[in-house]
Each structure stands twice: as C-alpha cells, then as structure tokens.
Amino acid sequence: MNKVIYEQEHDLSGINSLADLQKLAGACSRCGLRQGCSGVVFGEGNPEAGLMLIGEGPGADEDRQGRPFVGKAGQLLDKILEAVDMERFTHVYIANVVKCRPPGNRAPQTGEAAACLPWLYRQIELISPKIIVLLGSTALQNLIEPGAKITVMRGKWLVSKSGIKIMPTYHPAALLRDAGKKRPVWEDFQKIRDEYLKVQ
C-alpha cells in the first residue's frame, strides 16, 4: 500500500467538527464539478461510528436529495447492512471520494478527486472509525493505490498507517449490473461485521 489514506495536501486540521467542515465544504469550488451539480453531498450517519463506508460520488438521486447512497444502489446497500445487523444511522457513517455529482454519473477524474480528498481525509480524522469499507474501484484507487484492481483486492484486509482496518469490496451499483457479485459482497460484509464486533 503506497498511498494509504493520509496524504494531506491541504491542512484542515484547524476544523474540529463535522458541522464546521460541512459548512466549508458546501462553499467549495476547487474543481468544476460544483458548477454542474445541485449541491454538495457531504456524508451522513453516526459521527461516532466505528464503521465508515466510502463510495465514488453522488448520482442523480443523491444530488437531488443532498444525501449519499439514496438511489437504487443505496437501497441495496441498506439491505446488505440490515442483513448483517448493522443499522445505517447507528453503526455507520457514509461518504464519497467526491462530494459533487460528476456529469452523467461518470467516475470522477483524477484532478477532481484530488481536489476533494482533503475534505474526506478530515472527515475520517474527525470520525476516527475502526474500520473503513471502500466501495468500488474509484475509492480503492484514490485512497490506496491508483492501479489497484477491485477484482483482486476485494475481501482482503488492509491496515492504514494510523491503524484503521480497511476492506475494499464491490460497489452496490456493480451488484445491480452483475448479480454474480452479490455472494462475494455478502461474504465480505460478514467479515466486516465480525471484525466490527471485535473492535467495538
């Protein structure tokens, strides 16, 4: 692991609450995505959660509602969490690599992700989760290693420099396209649940 989550390019260490961070992020225009979306989708969940899920970026439903993972992929994610007895607003905090919707729901470009990652890094620091789940290749490649393959890395435990356990798995949207990925993700979330119970 070369990158492993904590390479701060912009110092937000003076921001000591998620509310203050969200307010600042809401005024961000460091990349072009802000001009093409309805608003910033900061993240949501329990700010003291032991488990943090990180996806790619907001889609149309998320952009419209200002909340992460509320479309079909989000509804599937909720079902997965419920199946392992982890309630979304109790045990989990959810965010994305970028906080503004890329046009046409495309993957964020490298420069867009780089501009937005400091917000996510500070979210991670403030929440201080025990476990991070990277949902899909965009999260994996931007937070761990640019060339990493989700098909190779999913289901494997990694550890950040600060001791956070990290597991990449498929994005729920991938399960909607390919039902064959459902079983591997179910197996991954069982491992995540078991580890979560150990570290709480």
Backbone as a printed PyTorch tensor [residue, N CA C, xyz], in Angstrom:
tensor([[[  0.8550,  -1.1790,   0.0000],
         [  0.0000,   0.0000,   0.0000],
         [  0.8970,   1.2370,   0.0000]],

        [[  0.8160,   1.9960,  -1.0600],
         [  1.6670,   3.1750,  -1.1560],
         [  1.0060,   4.4340,  -0.6170]],

        [[ -0.2810,   4.5680,  -0.8360],
         [ -0.9170,   5.8410,  -0.5300],
         [ -1.5600,   5.8450,   0.8630]],

        [[ -2.3740,   4.8770,   1.1190],
         [ -2.9810,   4.6380,   2.4250],
         [ -3.5180,   5.8710,   3.1260]],

        [[ -4.4720,   6.4720,   2.5490],
         [ -5.4310,   7.4100,   3.1400],
         [ -4.8930,   8.7280,   3.6660]],

        [[ -3.7410,   8.8140,   4.3280],
         [ -3.4070,  10.0890,   4.9610],
         [ -2.2540,  10.8160,   4.2840]],

        [[ -2.4760,  11.3340,   3.1130],
         [ -1.5310,  12.2530,   2.4900],
         [ -2.2420,  13.5850,   2.3370]],

        [[ -2.1380,  14.4260,   3.3400],
         [ -2.8520,  15.6900,   3.3400],
         [ -2.2000,  16.6800,   2.3780]],

        [[ -2.9640,  17.1660,   1.4310],
         [ -2.4650,  18.1980,   0.5340],
         [ -2.8920,  19.5810,   1.0130]],

        [[ -3.9710,  19.6410,   1.7570],
         [ -4.4640,  20.9110,   2.2650],
         [ -4.8110,  20.7320,   3.7310]],

        [[ -4.2750,  21.6000,   4.5640],
         [ -4.3960,  21.4410,   6.0000],
         [ -5.7580,  21.9180,   6.4870]],

        [[ -6.5670,  20.9840,   6.9330],
         [ -7.8660,  21.3040,   7.5340],
         [ -7.8600,  20.9390,   9.0150]],

        [[ -6.6680,  20.8090,   9.5890],
         [ -6.5500,  20.3390,  10.9680],
         [ -7.1750,  21.2970,  11.9770]],

        [[ -7.3650,  22.5530,  11.5820],
         [ -7.9960,  23.5100,  12.4780],
         [ -9.5060,  23.3810,  12.5410]],

        [[-10.0860,  22.5600,  11.6600],
         [-11.5300,  22.3380,  11.6520],
         [-11.8210,  21.1450,  12.5480]],

        [[-12.5230,  21.3800,  13.6530],
         [-12.6460,  20.3510,  14.6780],
         [-14.0510,  19.7910,  14.8530]],

        [[-14.9570,  20.0960,  13.9340],
         [-16.2870,  19.4760,  13.9850],
         [-16.7520,  19.1810,  12.5710]],

        [[-17.5620,  18.1300,  12.4470],
         [-18.1180,  17.7850,  11.1400],
         [-19.0330,  18.8890,  10.6290]],

        [[-19.7380,  19.5600,  11.5240],
         [-20.6410,  20.6370,  11.1100],
         [-19.8640,  21.7800,  10.4720]],

        [[-18.7340,  22.1570,  11.0800],
         [-17.9060,  23.2280,  10.5050],
         [-17.2860,  22.7860,   9.1820]],

        [[-16.8570,  21.5310,   9.1380],
         [-16.2680,  21.0020,   7.9110],
         [-17.3040,  20.9730,   6.7960]],

        [[-18.5210,  20.5610,   7.1190],
         [-19.5930,  20.5140,   6.1170],
         [-19.9110,  21.9050,   5.5900]],

        [[-19.9190,  22.8810,   6.4650],
         [-20.2020,  24.2570,   6.0420],
         [-19.1410,  24.7520,   5.0680]],

        [[-17.8810,  24.4840,   5.3660],
         [-16.8010,  24.8960,   4.4740],
         [-16.8630,  24.1400,   3.1450]],

        [[-17.1000,  22.8290,   3.2230],
         [-17.1830,  22.0210,   2.0030],
         [-18.3220,  22.4910,   1.1170]],

        [[-19.4020,  22.9630,   1.7330],
         [-20.5460,  23.4400,   0.9690],
         [-20.2500,  24.6550,   0.1210]],

        [[-19.1890,  25.3680,   0.4840],
         [-18.7970,  26.5510,  -0.2790],
         [-17.6170,  26.2820,  -1.2130]],

        [[-17.2170,  25.0230,  -1.3050],
         [-16.0280,  24.6740,  -2.0990],
         [-16.3050,  24.7870,  -3.5980]],

        [[-15.3310,  25.3350,  -4.3160],
         [-15.4000,  25.3650,  -5.7860],
         [-14.0210,  25.0660,  -6.3650]],

        [[-13.3120,  24.1260,  -5.7230],
         [-11.9340,  23.8240,  -6.1210],
         [-11.8460,  23.0450,  -7.4240]],

        [[-12.9670,  22.4480,  -7.8710],
         [-12.9680,  21.7860,  -9.1780],
         [-14.2520,  22.1580,  -9.9020]],

        [[-14.3620,  21.7580, -11.1400],
         [-15.5000,  22.1500, -11.9560],
         [-16.8000,  21.4350, -11.6370]],

        [[-16.7540,  20.3920, -10.8090],
         [-17.9690,  19.6330, -10.5360],
         [-19.0370,  20.4700,  -9.8440]],

        [[-18.6130,  21.4230,  -9.0240],
         [-19.5930,  22.2080,  -8.2580],
         [-20.5260,  23.0010,  -9.1790]],

        [[-20.0230,  23.4090, -10.3400],
         [-20.8490,  24.1990, -11.2510],
         [-21.9280,  23.3670, -11.9370]],

        [[-21.7490,  22.0530, -11.9640],
         [-22.6840,  21.2250, -12.7090],
         [-23.6240,  20.4000, -11.8520]],

        [[-23.6410,  20.6570, -10.5440],
         [-24.4910,  19.8540,  -9.6660],
         [-25.4120,  20.7460,  -8.8500]],

        [[-26.3780,  20.1350,  -8.1900],
         [-27.3190,  20.9020,  -7.3700],
         [-26.6890,  21.3730,  -6.0720]],

        [[-25.8220,  20.5490,  -5.5020],
         [-25.2040,  20.9070,  -4.2350],
         [-24.1910,  19.8800,  -3.8040]],

        [[-23.5640,  20.1540,  -2.6850],
         [-22.5410,  19.2710,  -2.1250],
         [-23.2130,  18.1860,  -1.2850]],

        [[-22.8430,  16.9290,  -1.5470],
         [-23.3330,  15.8010,  -0.7470],
         [-22.2150,  15.4230,   0.2030]],

        [[-22.2980,  15.9180,   1.4290],
         [-21.1750,  15.8320,   2.3580],
         [-20.9630,  14.4290,   2.9200]],

        [[-22.0390,  13.7950,   3.3500],
         [-21.9620,  12.5000,   4.0220],
         [-23.0200,  12.4660,   5.1020]],

        [[-23.2740,  11.2690,   5.6410],
         [-24.2560,  11.1790,   6.7210],
         [-24.0580,   9.8980,   7.5050]],

        [[-24.6360,   9.8960,   8.6960],
         [-24.5520,   8.7330,   9.5560],
         [-24.1850,   9.1310,  10.9660]],

        [[-23.7540,   8.1680,  11.7210],
         [-23.3500,   8.3900,  13.0990],
         [-21.9340,   8.9670,  13.1190]],

        [[-21.7290,  10.1940,  13.6250],
         [-20.3910,  10.7880,  13.6300],
         [-19.4140,  10.0680,  14.5480]],

        [[-19.9350,   9.1690,  15.3840],
         [-19.0680,   8.3760,  16.2520],
         [-19.0390,   6.9140,  15.8060]],

        [[-19.4010,   6.6800,  14.5600],
         [-19.4800,   5.3090,  14.0390],
         [-18.1230,   4.6280,  14.0440]],

        [[-18.1370,   3.3390,  14.3260],
         [-16.9170,   2.5540,  14.2220],
         [-16.6400,   2.0960,  12.8040]],

        [[-17.6540,   2.2060,  11.9490],
         [-17.5480,   1.7450,  10.5570],
         [-17.8440,   2.8980,   9.6140]],

        [[-16.9550,   3.1290,   8.6690],
         [-17.1470,   4.1690,   7.6630],
         [-17.1220,   3.5260,   6.2850]],

        [[-18.1230,   3.8460,   5.4710],
         [-18.1930,   3.3640,   4.0930],
         [-17.8870,   4.5200,   3.1580]],

        [[-17.0300,   4.2770,   2.1640],
         [-16.6420,   5.3230,   1.2180],
         [-16.9170,   4.8400,  -0.1960]],

        [[-17.7700,   5.5830,  -0.8990],
         [-18.1050,   5.2580,  -2.2760],
         [-17.4230,   6.1810,  -3.2610]],

        [[-18.0030,   6.2820,  -4.4370],
         [-17.3890,   7.0120,  -5.5470],
         [-17.7840,   8.4860,  -5.5540]],

        [[-19.0740,   8.7500,  -5.6990],
         [-19.5790,  10.1120,  -5.7700],
         [-21.0860,  10.0960,  -5.8720]],

        [[-21.7220,  11.2260,  -5.6920],
         [-23.1830,  11.2760,  -5.7660],
         [-23.6900,  10.9870,  -7.1750]],

        [[-24.8350,  10.3140,  -7.2430],
         [-25.5500,  10.1560,  -8.5020],
         [-26.6840,  11.1560,  -8.5630]],

        [[-27.6020,  10.9530,  -9.5030],
         [-28.6990,  11.9070,  -9.6960],
         [-29.5950,  11.9990,  -8.4630]],

        [[-29.9480,  10.8450,  -7.8750],
         [-30.8200,  10.8520,  -6.6930],
         [-30.1310,  11.5250,  -5.5150]],

        [[-28.8470,  11.2200,  -5.3490],
         [-28.0840,  11.7980,  -4.2450],
         [-27.9400,  13.3050,  -4.4140]],

        [[-27.6920,  13.7360,  -5.6290],
         [-27.5580,  15.1630,  -5.9140],
         [-28.8650,  15.8920,  -5.6220]],

        [[-29.9590,  15.2700,  -5.9880],
         [-31.2810,  15.8820,  -5.7930],
         [-31.6430,  15.9810,  -4.3030]],

        [[-31.3000,  14.9270,  -3.5400],
         [-31.6950,  14.8890,  -2.1290],
         [-30.6160,  15.4100,  -1.1790]],

        [[-29.3920,  15.5560,  -1.6900],
         [-28.3040,  16.0280,  -0.8360],
         [-27.8110,  14.9990,   0.1650]],

        [[-28.0580,  13.7080,  -0.1350],
         [-27.6800,  12.6210,   0.7690],
         [-26.9680,  11.5290,  -0.0230]],

        [[-25.9670,  10.8600,   0.5730],
         [-25.2720,   9.7820,  -0.1370],
         [-26.0710,   8.4770,  -0.1390]],

        [[-25.9490,   7.7170,  -1.1920],
         [-26.4940,   6.3590,  -1.2930],
         [-27.9860,   6.3080,  -0.9680]],

        [[-28.7670,   7.0420,  -1.7480],
         [-30.2290,   7.0050,  -1.5840],
         [-30.9430,   6.4550,  -2.8200]],

        [[-30.2210,   6.2260,  -3.9100],
         [-30.8090,   5.6480,  -5.1140],
         [-30.8900,   4.1320,  -5.0110]],

        [[-30.9850,   3.4610,  -6.1450],
         [-31.1270,   2.0020,  -6.1390],
         [-29.9290,   1.3170,  -5.4830]],

        [[-28.7150,   1.8110,  -5.7680],
         [-27.5240,   1.2180,  -5.1490],
         [-27.5460,   1.4310,  -3.6380]],

        [[-27.9970,   2.5960,  -3.2150],
         [-28.0840,   2.8790,  -1.7910],
         [-29.1200,   2.0160,  -1.0910]],

        [[-30.2340,   1.7810,  -1.7660],
         [-31.2630,   0.9150,  -1.1890],
         [-30.7490,  -0.5100,  -1.0260]],

        [[-29.9550,  -0.9670,  -2.0040],
         [-29.3500,  -2.2890,  -1.8910],
         [-28.3320,  -2.3100,  -0.7460]],

        [[-27.5560,  -1.2460,  -0.6170],
         [-26.5930,  -1.1670,   0.4820],
         [-27.3040,  -1.2420,   1.8300]],

        [[-28.4230,  -0.5500,   1.9600],
         [-29.1990,  -0.6120,   3.2060],
         [-29.6110,  -2.0480,   3.5210]],

        [[-30.0240,  -2.7940,   2.4910],
         [-30.4350,  -4.1890,   2.7010],
         [-29.2540,  -5.0490,   3.1380]],

        [[-28.0900,  -4.7970,   2.5550],
         [-26.8830,  -5.5430,   2.9350],
         [-26.5420,  -5.2680,   4.3970]],

        [[-26.5850,  -4.0020,   4.7820],
         [-26.2840,  -3.6360,   6.1700],
         [-27.2940,  -4.2630,   7.1370]],

        [[-28.5590,  -4.2210,   6.7680],
         [-29.5890,  -4.8220,   7.6200],
         [-29.3680,  -6.3280,   7.7660]],

        [[-28.9180,  -6.9730,   6.6870],
         [-28.7150,  -8.4230,   6.7100],
         [-27.5980,  -8.8370,   7.6650]],

        [[-26.6510,  -7.9230,   7.9350],
         [-25.5730,  -8.2270,   8.8860],
         [-25.7930,  -7.4840,  10.2110]],

        [[-27.0420,  -7.0560,  10.4350],
         [-27.4260,  -6.4140,  11.7090],
         [-26.6300,  -5.1440,  12.0010]],

        [[-26.4170,  -4.3560,  10.9590],
         [-25.7230,  -3.0790,  11.1380],
         [-26.6120,  -1.9810,  10.5610]],

        [[-27.2640,  -1.2550,  11.4430],
         [-28.1990,  -0.2220,  11.0150],
         [-27.4310,   1.0030,  10.5270]],

        [[-27.8560,   1.5240,   9.3930],
         [-27.1150,   2.5940,   8.7060],
         [-26.8360,   3.8170,   9.5830]],

        [[-27.8120,   4.2730,  10.3410],
         [-27.6400,   5.5100,  11.0920],
         [-27.1260,   5.2780,  12.5110]],

        [[-26.9460,   4.0180,  12.8910],
         [-26.4190,   3.6990,  14.2170],
         [-24.9550,   3.3140,  14.1600]],

        [[-24.6220,   2.4210,  13.2370],
         [-23.2850,   1.8270,  13.2100],
         [-22.3690,   2.4030,  12.1350]],

        [[-22.9020,   3.2230,  11.2480],
         [-22.1790,   3.5480,  10.0100],
         [-22.1760,   5.0500,   9.7310]],

        [[-21.0760,   5.5150,   9.1400],
         [-21.0400,   6.8390,   8.5240],
         [-20.6690,   6.6140,   7.0530]],

        [[-21.3750,   7.2900,   6.1470],
         [-21.1820,   7.0810,   4.7080],
         [-20.7560,   8.3780,   4.0340]],

        [[-19.7070,   8.2900,   3.2080],
         [-19.2340,   9.4400,   2.4370],
         [-18.7590,   8.9390,   1.0670]],

        [[-18.2830,   9.8680,   0.2540],
         [-17.7920,   9.5340,  -1.0790],
         [-16.4490,  10.1850,  -1.3490]],

        [[-15.7650,   9.7010,  -2.3740],
         [-14.4850,  10.2940,  -2.7890],
         [-14.6930,  11.7370,  -3.2090]],

        [[-15.7270,  11.9990,  -4.0280],
         [-16.0720,  13.3740,  -4.3930],
         [-17.4720,  13.6860,  -3.8670]],

        [[-17.6830,  14.9380,  -3.5400],
         [-18.9220,  15.3460,  -2.8890],
         [-19.8940,  16.0420,  -3.8340]],

        [[-19.5200,  16.1870,  -5.0750],
         [-20.3960,  16.7650,  -6.0950],
         [-20.5750,  15.7560,  -7.2240]],

        [[-21.7530,  15.7300,  -7.8140],
         [-22.0640,  14.7460,  -8.8470],
         [-21.2880,  15.0130, -10.1320]],

        [[-20.5150,  14.0270, -10.6060],
         [-19.9020,  14.1590, -11.9280],
         [-20.9730,  14.0810, -13.0170]],

        [[-20.7970,  14.8020, -14.1180],
         [-21.7960,  14.7940, -15.2020],
         [-22.0830,  13.3770, -15.6990]],

        [[-23.3600,  13.0760, -15.8540],
         [-23.7430,  11.7720, -16.3810],
         [-23.3890,  10.5980, -15.4920]],

        [[-23.1210,  10.8850, -14.2260],
         [-22.7340,   9.8390, -13.2620],
         [-21.4340,   9.1340, -13.6420]],

        [[-20.5840,   9.8160, -14.4050],
         [-19.2840,   9.2080, -14.7450],
         [-18.4130,   9.1390, -13.4980]],

        [[-17.3360,   8.3490, -13.5890],
         [-16.3680,   8.2960, -12.4890],
         [-15.6460,   9.6390, -12.3900]],

        [[-15.3120,  10.0750, -11.1850],
         [-14.5670,  11.3310, -11.0640],
         [-13.1860,  11.2220, -11.6880]],

        [[-12.7530,  12.3070, -12.3100],
         [-11.4140,  12.3560, -12.8810],
         [-10.3870,  12.5380, -11.7680]],

        [[ -9.1240,  12.2270, -12.0860],
         [ -8.0590,  12.2750, -11.0820],
         [ -7.9710,  13.6410, -10.4090]],

        [[ -8.0180,  14.7100, -11.1820],
         [ -7.9120,  16.0460, -10.6240],
         [ -9.0990,  16.4110,  -9.7520]],

        [[-10.2820,  15.9400, -10.1340],
         [-11.4820,  16.2020,  -9.3350],
         [-11.3920,  15.5000,  -7.9920]],

        [[-10.9530,  14.2460,  -8.0170],
         [-10.8030,  13.5030,  -6.7670],
         [ -9.7390,  14.1450,  -5.8800]],

        [[ -8.6170,  14.5330,  -6.4780],
         [ -7.5320,  15.1480,  -5.6990],
         [ -7.9880,  16.4400,  -5.0350]],

        [[ -8.8210,  17.2000,  -5.7300],
         [ -9.3180,  18.4550,  -5.1710],
         [-10.2530,  18.2170,  -3.9970]],

        [[-10.9460,  17.1010,  -4.0020],
         [-11.9720,  16.8360,  -2.9940],
         [-11.4680,  15.9870,  -1.8260]],

        [[-10.4100,  15.2340,  -2.0260],
         [ -9.9650,  14.2920,  -0.9960],
         [ -9.6350,  14.9280,   0.3550]],

        [[ -9.0820,  16.1510,   0.4190],
         [ -8.8260,  16.7150,   1.7520],
         [-10.0600,  16.7790,   2.6440]],

        [[-11.2250,  17.0190,   2.0550],
         [-12.4590,  17.0130,   2.8500],
         [-12.7020,  15.6310,   3.4430]],

        [[-12.5120,  14.6050,   2.6140],
         [-12.7240,  13.2350,   3.0740],
         [-11.6990,  12.8470,   4.1330]],

        [[-10.4340,  13.2190,   3.9140],
         [ -9.4040,  12.9000,   4.8980],
         [ -9.7580,  13.4730,   6.2670]],

        [[-10.2410,  14.7210,   6.2870],
         [-10.5800,  15.3390,   7.5650],
         [-11.8240,  14.6850,   8.1690]],

        [[-12.7620,  14.2770,   7.3250],
         [-13.9110,  13.5190,   7.8350],
         [-13.4350,  12.2550,   8.5450]],

        [[-12.5250,  11.5430,   7.9160],
         [-12.0060,  10.3080,   8.5120],
         [-11.3520,  10.6070,   9.8570]],

        [[-10.5600,  11.6620,   9.9050],
         [ -9.8810,  12.0110,  11.1490],
         [-10.8720,  12.3640,  12.2550]],

        [[-11.9150,  13.1090,  11.9120],
         [-12.8890,  13.5230,  12.9240],
         [-13.7630,  12.3610,  13.3930]],

        [[-14.1230,  11.4780,  12.4850],
         [-14.9590,  10.3230,  12.8370],
         [-14.1300,   9.2480,  13.5360]],

        [[-12.8830,   9.0930,  13.0980],
         [-11.9500,   8.1150,  13.6690],
         [-12.5430,   6.7060,  13.7180]],

        [[-12.9550,   6.1840,  12.5570],
         [-13.5480,   4.8380,  12.5450],
         [-12.4970,   3.7690,  12.8040]],

        [[-12.9720,   2.6250,  13.2720],
         [-12.0820,   1.4720,  13.4450],
         [-11.9050,   0.7320,  12.1280]],

        [[-12.9600,   0.7770,  11.2800],
         [-12.9770,   0.0490,  10.0120],
         [-13.4760,   0.9790,   8.9100]],

        [[-12.8190,   0.9230,   7.7500],
         [-13.2840,   1.6220,   6.5530],
         [-13.5330,   0.5850,   5.4630]],

        [[-14.6880,   0.6780,   4.8310],
         [-15.0020,  -0.1740,   3.6840],
         [-14.9730,   0.7060,   2.4380]],

        [[-14.1530,   0.3340,   1.4790],
         [-14.0450,   1.0640,   0.2120],
         [-14.9660,   0.3890,  -0.7970]],

        [[-15.9860,   1.1170,  -1.2280],
         [-16.9890,   0.5600,  -2.1280],
         [-16.6170,   0.8620,  -3.5700]],

        [[-15.9950,  -0.1040,  -4.2220],
         [-15.6900,   0.0250,  -5.6370],
         [-14.2870,   0.4950,  -5.9470]],

        [[-13.9690,   0.4400,  -7.2500],
         [-12.6000,   0.7150,  -7.6930],
         [-12.2030,   2.1740,  -7.5380]],

        [[-13.1420,   3.1130,  -7.6740],
         [-12.7850,   4.5310,  -7.5440],
         [-12.2680,   4.8250,  -6.1440]],

        [[-12.9570,   4.3360,  -5.1230],
         [-12.4940,   4.5390,  -3.7460],
         [-11.1640,   3.8370,  -3.5220]],

        [[-11.0420,   2.6130,  -4.0060],
         [ -9.8000,   1.8580,  -3.8480],
         [ -8.6250,   2.5730,  -4.5000]],

        [[ -8.8150,   3.0160,  -5.7230],
         [ -7.7000,   3.6070,  -6.4750],
         [ -7.3170,   4.9960,  -5.9750]],

        [[ -8.2640,   5.7330,  -5.4240],
         [ -7.9500,   7.0680,  -4.9370],
         [ -7.4230,   7.0800,  -3.5080]],

        [[ -7.7560,   6.0650,  -2.7450],
         [ -7.3360,   6.0540,  -1.3460],
         [ -6.2040,   5.0780,  -1.0440]],

        [[ -6.0060,   4.1010,  -1.9010],
         [ -4.9650,   3.1070,  -1.6290],
         [ -3.8700,   3.1090,  -2.6920]],

        [[ -4.2500,   2.8170,  -3.9280],
         [ -3.2360,   2.6530,  -4.9830],
         [ -3.8890,   2.8840,  -6.3350]],

        [[ -3.3570,   3.8210,  -7.1370],
         [ -4.0000,   4.1690,  -8.4070],
         [ -4.2480,   2.9850,  -9.3370]],

        [[ -3.3640,   2.0190,  -9.3740],
         [ -3.5310,   0.9010, -10.2950],
         [ -4.2130,  -0.3100,  -9.7030]],

        [[ -4.6990,  -0.2030,  -8.4770],
         [ -5.2820,  -1.3630,  -7.7940],
         [ -6.5400,  -1.8520,  -8.5040]],

        [[ -6.7270,  -3.1530,  -8.5200],
         [ -7.8890,  -3.7830,  -9.1440],
         [ -8.8430,  -4.2720,  -8.0660]],

        [[-10.0790,  -3.8230,  -8.1230],
         [-11.0570,  -4.2380,  -7.1240],
         [-11.3010,  -5.7440,  -7.1930]],

        [[-11.1850,  -6.3370,  -8.3830],
         [-11.3880,  -7.7790,  -8.5160],
         [-10.3070,  -8.5730,  -7.7880]],

        [[ -9.1400,  -7.9820,  -7.6350],
         [ -8.0240,  -8.6290,  -6.9350],
         [ -8.0460,  -8.3170,  -5.4400]],

        [[ -8.3870,  -7.0750,  -5.0950],
         [ -8.2490,  -6.6000,  -3.7160],
         [ -9.4800,  -6.8250,  -2.8490]],

        [[-10.6390,  -7.0410,  -3.4520],
         [-11.8570,  -7.1220,  -2.6410],
         [-11.7760,  -8.2900,  -1.6540]],

        [[-12.3150,  -8.0330,  -0.4840],
         [-12.3520,  -9.0770,   0.5320],
         [-11.0800,  -9.2380,   1.3250]],

        [[-10.0520,  -8.4220,   1.0310],
         [ -8.7740,  -8.5250,   1.7390],
         [ -8.6310,  -7.3710,   2.7320]],

        [[ -8.1620,  -7.6970,   3.9170],
         [ -7.9370,  -6.6620,   4.9160],
         [ -6.6290,  -5.9250,   4.6590]],

        [[ -6.6920,  -4.6040,   4.7280],
         [ -5.5230,  -3.7430,   4.6750],
         [ -5.5200,  -2.9480,   5.9820]],

        [[ -4.3920,  -2.3250,   6.2990],
         [ -4.3170,  -1.5090,   7.5070],
         [ -3.6600,  -0.1810,   7.1600]],

        [[ -4.2890,   0.9280,   7.5630],
         [ -3.7300,   2.2520,   7.3040],
         [ -2.5730,   2.5350,   8.2530]],

        [[ -1.8360,   3.5880,   7.9610],
         [ -0.7100,   3.9690,   8.8230],
         [ -1.1710,   4.2930,  10.2330]],

        [[ -2.4170,   4.7350,  10.3680],
         [ -2.9410,   5.0790,  11.6860],
         [ -3.6510,   3.9070,  12.3610]],

        [[ -3.6140,   2.7340,  11.7270],
         [ -4.1600,   1.5350,  12.3470],
         [ -5.6040,   1.2110,  12.0010]],

        [[ -6.2070,   1.9470,  11.0710],
         [ -7.5840,   1.6460,  10.6590],
         [ -7.5770,   0.4210,   9.7500]],

        [[ -8.4530,  -0.5280,  10.0380],
         [ -8.5880,  -1.6880,   9.1650],
         [ -9.4560,  -1.2930,   7.9740]],

        [[ -9.0240,  -1.7020,   6.7850],
         [ -9.6730,  -1.2860,   5.5430],
         [ -9.9960,  -2.5250,   4.7120]],

        [[-11.2300,  -2.5800,   4.2130],
         [-11.5690,  -3.6490,   3.2730],
         [-12.2170,  -3.0750,   2.0190]],

        [[-11.6360,  -3.3280,   0.8590],
         [-12.3120,  -2.9930,  -0.4030],
         [-13.3310,  -4.0810,  -0.7540]],

        [[-14.4440,  -3.6640,  -1.3280],
         [-15.4190,  -4.6100,  -1.8700],
         [-16.1050,  -3.9540,  -3.0630]],

        [[-16.9390,  -4.6970,  -3.7500],
         [-17.6200,  -4.1350,  -4.9100],
         [-18.6220,  -3.0620,  -4.4970]],

        [[-18.7780,  -2.0690,  -5.3450],
         [-19.7930,  -1.0390,  -5.1460],
         [-21.1710,  -1.6720,  -5.3390]],

        [[-22.1710,  -1.2790,  -4.5510],
         [-23.5050,  -1.8590,  -4.7420],
         [-24.0430,  -1.7190,  -6.1690]],

        [[-23.6580,  -0.6510,  -6.8690],
         [-24.1100,  -0.4930,  -8.2580],
         [-23.6150,  -1.6370,  -9.1360]],

        [[-22.4400,  -2.1760,  -8.8200],
         [-21.9080,  -3.3000,  -9.5860],
         [-22.7650,  -4.5440,  -9.3940]],

        [[-23.3640,  -4.6870,  -8.2120],
         [-24.2350,  -5.8270,  -7.9460],
         [-25.5280,  -5.7320,  -8.7390]],

        [[-25.9840,  -4.5020,  -8.9830],
         [-27.1900,  -4.3120,  -9.7870],
         [-26.9420,  -4.6860, -11.2420]],

        [[-25.7040,  -4.5220, -11.6910],
         [-25.3480,  -4.8790, -13.0700],
         [-24.9990,  -6.3570, -13.2080]],

        [[-24.4580,  -6.9390, -12.1390],
         [-23.9630,  -8.3110, -12.1900],
         [-24.3200,  -9.0270, -10.8870]],

        [[-25.3760,  -9.8050, -10.9240],
         [-25.8480, -10.4910,  -9.7170],
         [-24.8220, -11.4790,  -9.1730]],

        [[-23.8810, -11.9050, -10.0030],
         [-22.8360, -12.8200,  -9.5600],
         [-21.9140, -12.2190,  -8.5100]],

        [[-21.9320, -10.9070,  -8.3790],
         [-21.0910, -10.2530,  -7.3740],
         [-21.7620, -10.1900,  -5.9980]],

        [[-23.0210, -10.5730,  -5.9160],
         [-23.7340, -10.4660,  -4.6380],
         [-23.1470, -11.3730,  -3.5680]],

        [[-22.8410, -12.6110,  -3.9240],
         [-22.3020, -13.5340,  -2.9210],
         [-20.9520, -13.0630,  -2.3820]],

        [[-19.9820, -12.6530,  -3.2300],
         [-18.7240, -12.1450,  -2.6750],
         [-18.9250, -10.9610,  -1.7280]],

        [[-19.8380, -10.0600,  -2.0690],
         [-20.0770,  -8.9000,  -1.1970],
         [-20.7200,  -9.3500,   0.1110]],

        [[-21.6320, -10.2900,   0.0450],
         [-22.2300, -10.8310,   1.2630],
         [-21.1500, -11.4360,   2.1600]],

        [[-20.2290, -12.1730,   1.5640],
         [-19.1300, -12.7610,   2.3380],
         [-18.2480, -11.6720,   2.9400]],

        [[-17.9830, -10.6220,   2.1620],
         [-17.1590,  -9.5160,   2.6620],
         [-17.8290,  -8.8460,   3.8560]],

        [[-19.1150,  -8.5840,   3.7610],
         [-19.8040,  -7.8870,   4.8470],
         [-19.9640,  -8.7590,   6.0870]],

        [[-19.9710, -10.0560,   5.9190],
         [-19.9400, -10.9240,   7.1030],
         [-18.5960, -10.7780,   7.8210]],

        [[-17.5150, -10.7230,   7.0600],
         [-16.1840, -10.4980,   7.6530],
         [-16.1270,  -9.1330,   8.3380]],

        [[-16.6940,  -8.1350,   7.6760],
         [-16.6970,  -6.7740,   8.2240],
         [-17.4810,  -6.7430,   9.5330]],

        [[-18.6480,  -7.3750,   9.5420],
         [-19.4630,  -7.4390,  10.7570],
         [-18.7130,  -8.1260,  11.8970]],

        [[-18.0480,  -9.2440,  11.5860],
         [-17.3200,  -9.9810,  12.6170],
         [-16.1770,  -9.1620,  13.1760]],

        [[-15.4790,  -8.4500,  12.3110],
         [-14.3680,  -7.6020,  12.7760],
         [-14.8890,  -6.4140,  13.5670]],

        [[-16.0010,  -5.8590,  13.1370],
         [-16.6140,  -4.7360,  13.8450],
         [-16.9670,  -5.1310,  15.2740]],

        [[-17.5200,  -6.3220,  15.4380],
         [-17.8810,  -6.7900,  16.7730],
         [-16.6560,  -6.9570,  17.6620]],

        [[-15.5210,  -7.2830,  17.0530],
         [-14.2730,  -7.4390,  17.8240],
         [-13.7280,  -6.1040,  18.3030]],

        [[-13.8270,  -5.0760,  17.4610],
         [-13.1440,  -3.8210,  17.7750],
         [-14.0130,  -2.8440,  18.5600]],

        [[-15.3020,  -3.1440,  18.7060],
         [-16.1660,  -2.2310,  19.4730],
         [-15.9690,  -2.4050,  20.9740]]])
